Amino acid sequence: MEKLILFLSIALTLGLLACQNGQQPDNFQQQAVELAHKYIITDGHIYVPYRLRQQYLNDPAKIDDVSRRTEGGDFDYERAKAGGLDAPFMSIYVPSMYQRLGGAKRIADTLINMVVELATTHPDKFALAFSPNDIRRHFEKGIISLPMGMENGAPIEESLDNVAYFHQRGIRYITLTHGKDNQICDSSYDTTRTHNGLSPFGERVVQEMNRVGIMVDISHVSDSAFYDVMKITRAPVIASHSSLRYFTPGFERNMNDDMLLALRDNGGVIMINFGSSFIDSTFQRKSEEMRAHLTQWMQEHKLGMGDPETRAYMQEYREKHLQFPTVEDVANHIDRVVQLIGIDHVGFGSDFDGVGPTLPQGLEDVSCYPNLIRVLLERGYSEADIEKICYKNLFRVWEAVEAVAAQQQSQDAG
């Protein structure tokens, strides 16, 4: 996230197209809307807690009320209901800087408290969820579930006891690291390769996550760390918000074909990230060029981001040089997973509120899941396939993780 700040500011200034759910309906679109509300939709990664925390730090009086329609951000109750989103994993995101500054556990607790408060304040709209069965019960009542996943294992600090602590607090997956190597493993975004994979402590963390029943999330980890996890874990793993390196050559943050095959053999699931840089290598390259060019242009003209001349120039540059991918491009990633390792290993992991306004046309916020379902239907996916992608694949992994934990705890007690 830290690496995208400048570009996100640029894109925010420019603005994007709204989700076009008001387009003339056809049979596939109507069916997609029906399925989005018939089946539970889970999303592996949505940044609402960190978005609200940053707003609170900037101005406590201007924090978004996501229980109603909001002007900013990608998620709120009304848009989630419109899109059929039933179980967004709230990302308890702890930036890498807290590994250096300290206080990672405190930040995680603060964000968890915000999710708890959201559910407590609006019990008719939101409820905490600690298991697939919780989500099923809430779905029957029309309530949006708020399961939680912790992005970055830094809050575990140096104590294995904190794994069980965070499970007790409601964390159901942990992304082992984020933008920098930490005490657990190496990051795909870092070049230091501190441990050349998992650290010895990280190996014990994975084992402890298996024991207490927390899903291991391999998004953000280096390739070597991924393969170390595959050797150690006794339970299936997830990639909560990753896409495919097949479409973004050289981008280690995404998964390559060999990793997908290993994920299949492990029984895991990849949840596709919607961020345009994750979807399309051309957009990734053009956005890097845009960031560099506009930084230099502002320096040469002694202008800032807020100046009218800058906004006008950015708009002109974007229209000429930056083309956002589409919902069809996101569907290509799902197609590739299904073709390579099967329908049982893919889901949605949008990264809404985390990638800012770098979202594809047709997937600009949480009201847009029917647009993606529509494309899948057009491509021949059955209703049973859609159901698996929406929630069944993740629930299968989650319940397998619970079963492994129950078995191990029983053996330990015996």
VENRA-V740901 format. One record per residue. N is the residue number from 0. BURIAL is # if it has 16 or more other C-alpha atoms within 10 Angstrom, else .. Layout:
n = <N | N>
burial = <BURIAL | BURIAL>
//
This chain:
n = <0 | 1 | 2 | 3 | 4 | 5 | 6 | 7 | 8 | 9 | 10 | 11 | 12 | 13 | 14 | 15 | 16 | 17 | 18 | 19 | 20 | 21 | 22 | 23 | 24 | 25 | 26 | 27 | 28 | 29 | 30 | 31 | 32 | 33 | 34 | 35 | 36 | 37 | 38 | 39 | 40 | 41 | 42 | 43 | 44 | 45 | 46 | 47 | 48 | 49 | 50 | 51 | 52 | 53 | 54 | 55 | 56 | 57 | 58 | 59 | 60 | 61 | 62 | 63 | 64 | 65 | 66 | 67 | 68 | 69 | 70 | 71 | 72 | 73 | 74 | 75 | 76 | 77 | 78 | 79 | 80 | 81 | 82 | 83 | 84 | 85 | 86 | 87 | 88 | 89 | 90 | 91 | 92 | 93 | 94 | 95 | 96 | 97 | 98 | 99 | 100 | 101 | 102 | 103 | 104 | 105 | 106 | 107 | 108 | 109 | 110 | 111 | 112 | 113 | 114 | 115 | 116 | 117 | 118 | 119 | 120 | 121 | 122 | 123 | 124 | 125 | 126 | 127 | 128 | 129 | 130 | 131 | 132 | 133 | 134 | 135 | 136 | 137 | 138 | 139 | 140 | 141 | 142 | 143 | 144 | 145 | 146 | 147 | 148 | 149 | 150 | 151 | 152 | 153 | 154 | 155 | 156 | 157 | 158 | 159 | 160 | 161 | 162 | 163 | 164 | 165 | 166 | 167 | 168 | 169 | 170 | 171 | 172 | 173 | 174 | 175 | 176 | 177 | 178 | 179 | 180 | 181 | 182 | 183 | 184 | 185 | 186 | 187 | 188 | 189 | 190 | 191 | 192 | 193 | 194 | 195 | 196 | 197 | 198 | 199 | 200 | 201 | 202 | 203 | 204 | 205 | 206 | 207 | 208 | 209 | 210 | 211 | 212 | 213 | 214 | 215 | 216 | 217 | 218 | 219 | 220 | 221 | 222 | 223 | 224 | 225 | 226 | 227 | 228 | 229 | 230 | 231 | 232 | 233 | 234 | 235 | 236 | 237 | 238 | 239 | 240 | 241 | 242 | 243 | 244 | 245 | 246 | 247 | 248 | 249 | 250 | 251 | 252 | 253 | 254 | 255 | 256 | 257 | 258 | 259 | 260 | 261 | 262 | 263 | 264 | 265 | 266 | 267 | 268 | 269 | 270 | 271 | 272 | 273 | 274 | 275 | 276 | 277 | 278 | 279 | 280 | 281 | 282 | 283 | 284 | 285 | 286 | 287 | 288 | 289 | 290 | 291 | 292 | 293 | 294 | 295 | 296 | 297 | 298 | 299 | 300 | 301 | 302 | 303 | 304 | 305 | 306 | 307 | 308 | 309 | 310 | 311 | 312 | 313 | 314 | 315 | 316 | 317 | 318 | 319 | 320 | 321 | 322 | 323 | 324 | 325 | 326 | 327 | 328 | 329 | 330 | 331 | 332 | 333 | 334 | 335 | 336 | 337 | 338 | 339 | 340 | 341 | 342 | 343 | 344 | 345 | 346 | 347 | 348 | 349 | 350 | 351 | 352 | 353 | 354 | 355 | 356 | 357 | 358 | 359 | 360 | 361 | 362 | 363 | 364 | 365 | 366 | 367 | 368 | 369 | 370 | 371 | 372 | 373 | 374 | 375 | 376 | 377 | 378 | 379 | 380 | 381 | 382 | 383 | 384 | 385 | 386 | 387 | 388 | 389 | 390 | 391 | 392 | 393 | 394 | 395 | 396 | 397 | 398 | 399 | 400 | 401 | 402 | 403 | 404 | 405 | 406 | 407 | 408 | 409 | 410 | 411 | 412 | 413>
burial = <. | . | . | . | . | . | # | # | . | # | # | . | # | . | . | . | . | . | # | . | # | . | . | . | . | . | . | # | # | . | # | # | # | . | # | # | # | . | # | # | # | # | # | # | # | # | # | # | # | # | # | # | # | . | . | . | . | . | . | . | . | . | . | # | . | # | # | . | . | . | . | . | # | # | # | # | # | # | # | # | # | # | # | # | # | # | # | # | # | # | # | # | # | # | # | # | . | . | # | . | . | . | . | # | # | . | # | # | . | # | # | # | . | # | # | # | . | # | # | . | . | . | . | . | # | # | # | # | # | # | . | # | . | . | # | # | . | # | # | . | . | . | # | # | # | # | # | # | # | # | # | # | # | # | # | # | # | . | . | # | . | # | # | # | . | # | # | . | . | # | # | # | # | # | # | # | # | # | # | # | # | # | # | # | # | # | # | # | # | . | . | . | # | # | # | # | # | # | # | . | . | # | # | . | # | # | # | # | # | # | # | # | # | # | # | # | # | # | # | # | # | # | # | # | # | # | # | # | # | # | . | . | # | # | # | # | # | # | # | # | # | # | # | # | # | # | # | # | . | . | # | # | # | # | # | # | . | . | # | # | . | . | # | # | . | # | # | # | # | # | # | # | # | # | # | # | # | # | # | # | # | # | # | # | . | # | # | . | . | # | # | . | . | # | # | . | # | # | . | . | . | . | . | . | # | . | . | . | . | # | # | . | . | # | . | . | . | # | . | . | . | # | . | # | # | # | # | # | # | # | # | # | # | # | # | # | # | . | . | . | # | . | # | # | # | # | # | # | # | # | # | # | # | # | # | # | # | # | # | # | # | # | # | # | # | # | # | # | # | # | # | # | # | # | # | # | # | . | . | . | . | . | # | . | # | # | # | # | # | # | # | # | # | # | # | # | # | # | # | # | # | # | # | # | # | # | . | # | . | . | . | . | . | .>
//
